[in-house]
Amino acid sequence: MIYLDNAATTYPKLPEVIKAVSKCLKEEGANPGRGGYSLAIRAARVIYNTREQLARLFNVDDSANIVFTLNATDSLNMAIKGIVRPGDHVVTTMVEHNAVLRPLQWLETNRKVEFSKVPASSEGDIDLNVLEAAIKPNTVLMVINHASNVIGSILPIAAIAEIAHRRNIPILVDAAQTAGGFPIDVQTMGIDMLAFTGHKALLGLQGTGGLYISPDLEVMESRQGGTGSDSSGPQPKVRPDRYESGTPNTPGIAGLGVGVEFILKVGVKNIFNHEQILIERLMAGFKNIPGLTMYGPSVGVERVPLVSVNLTGISPHMLAHTLDKVFDIGVRAGLHCAPGAHQTIGTAEKGTVRFGLSYLTTEDEVDEAIAAVSKIAAGR
Ligand SMILES: Cc1ncc(COP(=O)(O)O)c(C=O)c1O
């Protein structure tokens, strides 16, 4: 089977990730931070090591400012609802995932919060003057998609952060599509909060994710409970405990740590460059297929390793179905949980077929995908 749905989740996982999960279950299976005996200390070390690896990856000085969550959705909910209060305004973009849009819509309906969506071009760019003009006196947060999961475009986070910081507004970056595959430095990019998921380019397991919160930012925790530390009083203020009530997914976090270790060893820039070669190879092949439309930045412009396409005369779902049933190629059709991105590229009705590559995708797999789509196009 050729798996090209890596923008949804990367698969297969590295053997060393699977090994780390299994080792954790066998040898580090106690509740981390909830006991002083050797096994519990080993479990706590697993969590600490992964936190430290992530801090290296994102250039975070103190790993206590990274908290573990279930996924990017959980992180984004925690960050948005931890900052925004009734009467506040939020600036965001048209290309956001529902993991951003739906919490904002919920706050609009239930908490009298307003938000503005800055439009994007069909290549996924936003006009920074329009972004700045969207700021109101009651704007308390900017939530920005680092890379669109539909268009593939990458937004200039450092320039956006500069605009926000001029008005003392923090920025929350949705790095679901970039963490692990695109260099992220929270300090030089001016990121106040970074939401990431463990199961995409970070090569870890589903059910893992995290949120970096700048030490200077006060964010209300979204839930309270047992933290293993200071059991006598109310919710502790110390990080990461404040945001991590309840038993974490220790085996998942063990696997995530090994995924991040792999990324640090190879180098994010090398991963990004290799993925550019793969996606450009796919796009160069697709370019010669009659009736095939590719969306997003043109070849040569940096993008995350995904491309959304449509083939005239065949619906996205039928194209994905044929690729699966006839060619054993897994891709995702539809709106990809980002309806605004589809409005932006004019595909809001039926969506597109998205091809998502990863560092582990091979050139042969790319060529087979091109050949399969060519055959389908020829047989229409
Ligand atoms: C841009 C973007 N944001 C958020 C998410 C949500 O990620 P998760 O499902 O891991 O919470 C995704 C997942 O597809 C995404 O692509």
The ligand as an SDF file (V2000), in Angstrom:
LIG
                    3D

 16 16  0  0  0  0  0  0  0  0999 V2000
   -3.5580   23.0290   10.5090 C   0  0  0  0  0  0  0  0  0  0  0  0
   -4.0990   22.0330   11.4890 C   0  0  0  0  0  0  0  0  0  0  0  0
   -4.4700   22.4440   12.7120 N   0  0  0  0  0  0  0  0  0  0  0  0
   -4.9330   21.5940   13.6320 C   0  0  0  0  0  0  0  0  0  0  0  0
   -5.0630   20.2550   13.3560 C   0  0  0  0  0  0  0  0  0  0  0  0
   -5.5840   19.3560   14.4050 C   0  0  0  0  0  0  0  0  0  0  0  0
   -4.6410   18.3990   14.7670 O   0  0  0  0  0  0  0  0  0  0  0  0
   -5.0500   17.2220   15.7530 P   0  0  0  0  0  0  0  0  0  0  0  0
   -6.0820   16.4080   15.0150 O   0  0  0  0  0  0  0  0  0  0  0  0
   -3.8080   16.4580   15.9930 O   0  0  0  0  0  0  0  0  0  0  0  0
   -5.6210   17.8400   16.9540 O   0  0  0  0  0  0  0  0  0  0  0  0
   -4.7060   19.7720   12.0920 C   0  0  0  0  0  0  0  0  0  0  0  0
   -4.8900   18.3490   11.7550 C   0  0  0  0  0  0  0  0  0  0  0  0
   -5.1850   17.9740   10.6780 O   0  0  0  0  0  0  0  0  0  0  0  0
   -4.2030   20.6930   11.1360 C   0  0  0  0  0  0  0  0  0  0  0  0
   -3.8410   20.2810    9.9240 O   0  0  0  0  0  0  0  0  0  0  0  0
  1  2  1  0
  2  3  1  0
  2 15  2  0
  3  4  2  0
  4  5  1  0
  5  6  1  0
  5 12  2  0
  6  7  1  0
  7  8  1  0
  8  9  2  0
  8 10  1  0
  8 11  1  0
 12 13  1  0
 12 15  1  0
 13 14  2  0
 15 16  1  0
M  END
$$$$
